[in-house]
Amino acid sequence: MSIRRSAHVAWRRLGDETIVIDLNGKRVYCLNAGGGALWSELDRPQELPATDDGTVSDDVAAALAFVEELRSCGLVEDAGEGSERLTTRGTPTLPPPAVVWSEPLLTFTGACGKYAGGGEPCNSYPENS
């Protein structure tokens, strides 16, 4: 199975953390350095490692658990068949991928603008306050 980032997310890397904004769910997520490294691999659809034999390394298990968390949050989606295998090898300097925190966005402003496939602006805002 292959995954990709959902079309309704925006993200930026800030230092060692990656901030992901779910424009539909109006929620912001912070990924640690390991999560940000895996997230950056999703520039194109990625094939998940197969676990048919039931044995997986700690790196693969952590990556698959992280991907499942992203999927449950609606941040990634199935992409059909991918051409590249998701990189799950850990780097000694990076922690296992994780969502560090998340919280709802209470308001969106006009700066949200439009996003691909979104149609209307994210939220309306008063023109005169």
mmCIF file of the C-alpha atoms, coordinates in Angstrom:
data_MODEL
# 
_entry.id   MODEL 
# 
loop_
_atom_site.group_PDB 
_atom_site.id 
_atom_site.type_symbol 
_atom_site.label_atom_id 
_atom_site.label_alt_id 
_atom_site.label_comp_id 
_atom_site.label_asym_id 
_atom_site.label_entity_id 
_atom_site.label_seq_id 
_atom_site.pdbx_PDB_ins_code 
_atom_site.Cartn_x 
_atom_site.Cartn_y 
_atom_site.Cartn_z 
_atom_site.occupancy 
_atom_site.B_iso_or_equiv 
_atom_site.pdbx_formal_charge 
_atom_site.auth_seq_id 
_atom_site.auth_comp_id 
_atom_site.auth_asym_id 
_atom_site.auth_atom_id 
_atom_site.pdbx_PDB_model_num 
ATOM 1   C CA . MET A 1 1   ? 0.000   0.000   0.000  1.00 0.00 ? 1   MET A CA 1 
ATOM 2   C CA . SER A 1 2   ? 1.187   3.485   -0.802 1.00 0.00 ? 2   SER A CA 1 
ATOM 3   C CA . ILE A 1 3   ? 0.534   6.699   1.146  1.00 0.00 ? 3   ILE A CA 1 
ATOM 4   C CA . ARG A 1 4   ? 0.827   10.422  0.504  1.00 0.00 ? 4   ARG A CA 1 
ATOM 5   C CA . ARG A 1 5   ? 0.096   13.650  2.340  1.00 0.00 ? 5   ARG A CA 1 
ATOM 6   C CA . SER A 1 6   ? -3.566  14.620  2.311  1.00 0.00 ? 6   SER A CA 1 
ATOM 7   C CA . ALA A 1 7   ? -4.377  17.507  -0.036 1.00 0.00 ? 7   ALA A CA 1 
ATOM 8   C CA . HIS A 1 8   ? -5.861  19.603  2.772  1.00 0.00 ? 8   HIS A CA 1 
ATOM 9   C CA . VAL A 1 9   ? -2.680  19.997  4.854  1.00 0.00 ? 9   VAL A CA 1 
ATOM 10  C CA . ALA A 1 10  ? -0.087  22.749  4.937  1.00 0.00 ? 10  ALA A CA 1 
ATOM 11  C CA . TRP A 1 11  ? 3.258   22.373  6.682  1.00 0.00 ? 11  TRP A CA 1 
ATOM 12  C CA . ARG A 1 12  ? 6.541   24.068  7.477  1.00 0.00 ? 12  ARG A CA 1 
ATOM 13  C CA . ARG A 1 13  ? 9.736   22.965  9.160  1.00 0.00 ? 13  ARG A CA 1 
ATOM 14  C CA . LEU A 1 14  ? 10.705  25.194  12.089 1.00 0.00 ? 14  LEU A CA 1 
ATOM 15  C CA . GLY A 1 15  ? 14.106  24.269  13.450 1.00 0.00 ? 15  GLY A CA 1 
ATOM 16  C CA . ASP A 1 16  ? 13.961  20.637  14.558 1.00 0.00 ? 16  ASP A CA 1 
ATOM 17  C CA . GLU A 1 17  ? 10.168  20.503  14.503 1.00 0.00 ? 17  GLU A CA 1 
ATOM 18  C CA . THR A 1 18  ? 7.653   20.292  11.685 1.00 0.00 ? 18  THR A CA 1 
ATOM 19  C CA . ILE A 1 19  ? 4.309   22.063  12.007 1.00 0.00 ? 19  ILE A CA 1 
ATOM 20  C CA . VAL A 1 20  ? 1.392   20.496  10.082 1.00 0.00 ? 20  VAL A CA 1 
ATOM 21  C CA . ILE A 1 21  ? -1.946  22.292  9.742  1.00 0.00 ? 21  ILE A CA 1 
ATOM 22  C CA . ASP A 1 22  ? -5.082  20.338  8.892  1.00 0.00 ? 22  ASP A CA 1 
ATOM 23  C CA . LEU A 1 23  ? -7.098  22.957  6.989  1.00 0.00 ? 23  LEU A CA 1 
ATOM 24  C CA . ASN A 1 24  ? -10.279 20.850  7.003  1.00 0.00 ? 24  ASN A CA 1 
ATOM 25  C CA . GLY A 1 25  ? -10.119 19.758  10.633 1.00 0.00 ? 25  GLY A CA 1 
ATOM 26  C CA . LYS A 1 26  ? -8.746  23.147  11.773 1.00 0.00 ? 26  LYS A CA 1 
ATOM 27  C CA . ARG A 1 27  ? -6.086  21.552  13.931 1.00 0.00 ? 27  ARG A CA 1 
ATOM 28  C CA . VAL A 1 28  ? -2.332  22.070  14.175 1.00 0.00 ? 28  VAL A CA 1 
ATOM 29  C CA . TYR A 1 29  ? 0.179   19.290  14.847 1.00 0.00 ? 29  TYR A CA 1 
ATOM 30  C CA . CYS A 1 30  ? 3.830   19.437  15.850 1.00 0.00 ? 30  CYS A CA 1 
ATOM 31  C CA . LEU A 1 31  ? 6.096   16.592  14.726 1.00 0.00 ? 31  LEU A CA 1 
ATOM 32  C CA . ASN A 1 32  ? 9.456   15.919  16.340 1.00 0.00 ? 32  ASN A CA 1 
ATOM 33  C CA . ALA A 1 33  ? 12.648  15.754  14.262 1.00 0.00 ? 33  ALA A CA 1 
ATOM 34  C CA . GLY A 1 34  ? 12.151  12.049  13.475 1.00 0.00 ? 34  GLY A CA 1 
ATOM 35  C CA . GLY A 1 35  ? 8.531   12.666  12.466 1.00 0.00 ? 35  GLY A CA 1 
ATOM 36  C CA . GLY A 1 36  ? 9.553   15.638  10.332 1.00 0.00 ? 36  GLY A CA 1 
ATOM 37  C CA . ALA A 1 37  ? 12.170  13.547  8.530  1.00 0.00 ? 37  ALA A CA 1 
ATOM 38  C CA . LEU A 1 38  ? 9.586   10.884  7.708  1.00 0.00 ? 38  LEU A CA 1 
ATOM 39  C CA . TRP A 1 39  ? 7.010   13.571  6.761  1.00 0.00 ? 39  TRP A CA 1 
ATOM 40  C CA . SER A 1 40  ? 9.482   15.101  4.281  1.00 0.00 ? 40  SER A CA 1 
ATOM 41  C CA . GLU A 1 41  ? 9.729   11.685  2.568  1.00 0.00 ? 41  GLU A CA 1 
ATOM 42  C CA . LEU A 1 42  ? 6.059   12.110  1.608  1.00 0.00 ? 42  LEU A CA 1 
ATOM 43  C CA . ASP A 1 43  ? 6.823   14.670  -1.124 1.00 0.00 ? 43  ASP A CA 1 
ATOM 44  C CA . ARG A 1 44  ? 5.644   11.890  -3.444 1.00 0.00 ? 44  ARG A CA 1 
ATOM 45  C CA . PRO A 1 45  ? 3.635   8.711   -2.790 1.00 0.00 ? 45  PRO A CA 1 
ATOM 46  C CA . GLN A 1 46  ? 5.601   6.207   -0.721 1.00 0.00 ? 46  GLN A CA 1 
ATOM 47  C CA . GLU A 1 47  ? 5.156   2.456   -0.472 1.00 0.00 ? 47  GLU A CA 1 
ATOM 48  C CA . LEU A 1 48  ? 4.835   1.202   3.120  1.00 0.00 ? 48  LEU A CA 1 
ATOM 49  C CA . PRO A 1 49  ? 7.170   -1.622  4.157  1.00 0.00 ? 49  PRO A CA 1 
ATOM 50  C CA . ALA A 1 50  ? 5.584   -5.062  3.997  1.00 0.00 ? 50  ALA A CA 1 
ATOM 51  C CA . THR A 1 51  ? 5.131   -6.888  7.300  1.00 0.00 ? 51  THR A CA 1 
ATOM 52  C CA . ASP A 1 52  ? 3.913   -10.215 5.902  1.00 0.00 ? 52  ASP A CA 1 
ATOM 53  C CA . ASP A 1 53  ? 6.280   -12.364 7.959  1.00 0.00 ? 53  ASP A CA 1 
ATOM 54  C CA . GLY A 1 54  ? 5.257   -10.669 11.224 1.00 0.00 ? 54  GLY A CA 1 
ATOM 55  C CA . THR A 1 55  ? 8.782   -9.557  12.135 1.00 0.00 ? 55  THR A CA 1 
ATOM 56  C CA . VAL A 1 56  ? 9.805   -5.958  11.765 1.00 0.00 ? 56  VAL A CA 1 
ATOM 57  C CA . SER A 1 57  ? 12.723  -3.933  13.051 1.00 0.00 ? 57  SER A CA 1 
ATOM 58  C CA . ASP A 1 58  ? 12.189  -1.299  15.738 1.00 0.00 ? 58  ASP A CA 1 
ATOM 59  C CA . ASP A 1 59  ? 12.662  1.450   13.119 1.00 0.00 ? 59  ASP A CA 1 
ATOM 60  C CA . VAL A 1 60  ? 9.982   -0.012  10.838 1.00 0.00 ? 60  VAL A CA 1 
ATOM 61  C CA . ALA A 1 61  ? 7.581   -0.613  13.745 1.00 0.00 ? 61  ALA A CA 1 
ATOM 62  C CA . ALA A 1 62  ? 7.993   2.997   14.927 1.00 0.00 ? 62  ALA A CA 1 
ATOM 63  C CA . ALA A 1 63  ? 7.513   4.348   11.386 1.00 0.00 ? 63  ALA A CA 1 
ATOM 64  C CA . LEU A 1 64  ? 4.395   2.238   10.795 1.00 0.00 ? 64  LEU A CA 1 
ATOM 65  C CA . ALA A 1 65  ? 2.885   3.299   14.135 1.00 0.00 ? 65  ALA A CA 1 
ATOM 66  C CA . PHE A 1 66  ? 3.616   6.932   13.268 1.00 0.00 ? 66  PHE A CA 1 
ATOM 67  C CA . VAL A 1 67  ? 2.012   6.562   9.823  1.00 0.00 ? 67  VAL A CA 1 
ATOM 68  C CA . GLU A 1 68  ? -1.072  5.012   11.446 1.00 0.00 ? 68  GLU A CA 1 
ATOM 69  C CA . GLU A 1 69  ? -1.280  7.980   13.832 1.00 0.00 ? 69  GLU A CA 1 
ATOM 70  C CA . LEU A 1 70  ? -1.034  10.376  10.874 1.00 0.00 ? 70  LEU A CA 1 
ATOM 71  C CA . ARG A 1 71  ? -3.722  8.380   9.055  1.00 0.00 ? 71  ARG A CA 1 
ATOM 72  C CA . SER A 1 72  ? -6.056  8.470   12.081 1.00 0.00 ? 72  SER A CA 1 
ATOM 73  C CA . CYS A 1 73  ? -5.588  12.257  12.200 1.00 0.00 ? 73  CYS A CA 1 
ATOM 74  C CA . GLY A 1 74  ? -6.428  12.503  8.478  1.00 0.00 ? 74  GLY A CA 1 
ATOM 75  C CA . LEU A 1 75  ? -3.005  13.887  7.558  1.00 0.00 ? 75  LEU A CA 1 
ATOM 76  C CA . VAL A 1 76  ? -2.092  11.092  5.110  1.00 0.00 ? 76  VAL A CA 1 
ATOM 77  C CA . GLU A 1 77  ? -4.197  9.068   2.699  1.00 0.00 ? 77  GLU A CA 1 
ATOM 78  C CA . ASP A 1 78  ? -3.900  6.036   0.455  1.00 0.00 ? 78  ASP A CA 1 
ATOM 79  C CA . ALA A 1 79  ? -2.229  6.798   -2.855 1.00 0.00 ? 79  ALA A CA 1 
ATOM 80  C CA . GLY A 1 80  ? -2.662  3.560   -4.779 1.00 0.00 ? 80  GLY A CA 1 
ATOM 81  C CA . GLU A 1 81  ? 0.630   2.104   -5.931 1.00 0.00 ? 81  GLU A CA 1 
ATOM 82  C CA . GLY A 1 82  ? 3.822   4.060   -5.249 1.00 0.00 ? 82  GLY A CA 1 
ATOM 83  C CA . SER A 1 83  ? 7.148   3.736   -6.942 1.00 0.00 ? 83  SER A CA 1 
ATOM 84  C CA . GLU A 1 84  ? 9.409   4.326   -3.943 1.00 0.00 ? 84  GLU A CA 1 
ATOM 85  C CA . ARG A 1 85  ? 9.734   2.512   -0.641 1.00 0.00 ? 85  ARG A CA 1 
ATOM 86  C CA . LEU A 1 86  ? 9.252   4.668   2.469  1.00 0.00 ? 86  LEU A CA 1 
ATOM 87  C CA . THR A 1 87  ? 12.556  5.245   4.244  1.00 0.00 ? 87  THR A CA 1 
ATOM 88  C CA . THR A 1 88  ? 12.256  3.892   7.766  1.00 0.00 ? 88  THR A CA 1 
ATOM 89  C CA . ARG A 1 89  ? 15.896  3.550   8.733  1.00 0.00 ? 89  ARG A CA 1 
ATOM 90  C CA . GLY A 1 90  ? 16.513  5.612   11.850 1.00 0.00 ? 90  GLY A CA 1 
ATOM 91  C CA . THR A 1 91  ? 19.342  8.067   12.126 1.00 0.00 ? 91  THR A CA 1 
ATOM 92  C CA . PRO A 1 92  ? 21.266  7.869   15.400 1.00 0.00 ? 92  PRO A CA 1 
ATOM 93  C CA . THR A 1 93  ? 20.757  11.590  15.969 1.00 0.00 ? 93  THR A CA 1 
ATOM 94  C CA . LEU A 1 94  ? 16.968  11.488  15.367 1.00 0.00 ? 94  LEU A CA 1 
ATOM 95  C CA . PRO A 1 95  ? 14.371  10.244  17.843 1.00 0.00 ? 95  PRO A CA 1 
ATOM 96  C CA . PRO A 1 96  ? 11.623  7.847   16.741 1.00 0.00 ? 96  PRO A CA 1 
ATOM 97  C CA . PRO A 1 97  ? 8.950   9.737   14.745 1.00 0.00 ? 97  PRO A CA 1 
ATOM 98  C CA . ALA A 1 98  ? 6.179   11.180  16.897 1.00 0.00 ? 98  ALA A CA 1 
ATOM 99  C CA . VAL A 1 99  ? 3.453   13.791  17.095 1.00 0.00 ? 99  VAL A CA 1 
ATOM 100 C CA . VAL A 1 100 ? 4.698   15.972  19.961 1.00 0.00 ? 100 VAL A CA 1 
ATOM 101 C CA . TRP A 1 101 ? 1.480   17.941  20.459 1.00 0.00 ? 101 TRP A CA 1 
ATOM 102 C CA . SER A 1 102 ? -1.680  18.987  18.686 1.00 0.00 ? 102 SER A CA 1 
ATOM 103 C CA . GLU A 1 103 ? -4.372  21.529  19.393 1.00 0.00 ? 103 GLU A CA 1 
ATOM 104 C CA . PRO A 1 104 ? -7.401  22.981  17.658 1.00 0.00 ? 104 PRO A CA 1 
ATOM 105 C CA . LEU A 1 105 ? -7.101  26.202  15.730 1.00 0.00 ? 105 LEU A CA 1 
ATOM 106 C CA . LEU A 1 106 ? -9.720  28.484  17.174 1.00 0.00 ? 106 LEU A CA 1 
ATOM 107 C CA . THR A 1 107 ? -9.829  30.887  14.232 1.00 0.00 ? 107 THR A CA 1 
ATOM 108 C CA . PHE A 1 108 ? -8.616  31.179  10.694 1.00 0.00 ? 108 PHE A CA 1 
ATOM 109 C CA . THR A 1 109 ? -8.107  34.578  9.122  1.00 0.00 ? 109 THR A CA 1 
ATOM 110 C CA . GLY A 1 110 ? -7.996  35.835  5.549  1.00 0.00 ? 110 GLY A CA 1 
ATOM 111 C CA . ALA A 1 111 ? -4.296  34.911  5.446  1.00 0.00 ? 111 ALA A CA 1 
ATOM 112 C CA . CYS A 1 112 ? -5.394  31.294  5.128  1.00 0.00 ? 112 CYS A CA 1 
ATOM 113 C CA . GLY A 1 113 ? -6.374  32.010  1.518  1.00 0.00 ? 113 GLY A CA 1 
ATOM 114 C CA . LYS A 1 114 ? -7.162  29.161  -0.826 1.00 0.00 ? 114 LYS A CA 1 
ATOM 115 C CA . TYR A 1 115 ? -5.495  25.797  -1.026 1.00 0.00 ? 115 TYR A CA 1 
ATOM 116 C CA . ALA A 1 116 ? -5.407  23.281  -3.826 1.00 0.00 ? 116 ALA A CA 1 
ATOM 117 C CA . GLY A 1 117 ? -8.827  21.751  -4.266 1.00 0.00 ? 117 GLY A CA 1 
ATOM 118 C CA . GLY A 1 118 ? -10.297 23.754  -1.418 1.00 0.00 ? 118 GLY A CA 1 
ATOM 119 C CA . GLY A 1 119 ? -12.544 26.108  -3.341 1.00 0.00 ? 119 GLY A CA 1 
ATOM 120 C CA . GLU A 1 120 ? -13.713 28.728  -0.884 1.00 0.00 ? 120 GLU A CA 1 
ATOM 121 C CA . PRO A 1 121 ? -11.317 30.466  1.514  1.00 0.00 ? 121 PRO A CA 1 
ATOM 122 C CA . CYS A 1 122 ? -10.683 28.489  4.678  1.00 0.00 ? 122 CYS A CA 1 
ATOM 123 C CA . ASN A 1 123 ? -12.931 30.705  6.771  1.00 0.00 ? 123 ASN A CA 1 
ATOM 124 C CA . SER A 1 124 ? -14.601 34.044  6.313  1.00 0.00 ? 124 SER A CA 1 
ATOM 125 C CA . TYR A 1 125 ? -13.513 37.039  8.353  1.00 0.00 ? 125 TYR A CA 1 
ATOM 126 C CA . PRO A 1 126 ? -15.067 40.436  8.919  1.00 0.00 ? 126 PRO A CA 1 
ATOM 127 C CA . GLU A 1 127 ? -13.811 43.123  6.557  1.00 0.00 ? 127 GLU A CA 1 
ATOM 128 C CA . ASN A 1 128 ? -14.455 45.944  9.007  1.00 0.00 ? 128 ASN A CA 1 
ATOM 129 C CA . SER A 1 129 ? -13.972 45.489  12.691 1.00 0.00 ? 129 SER A CA 1 
# 
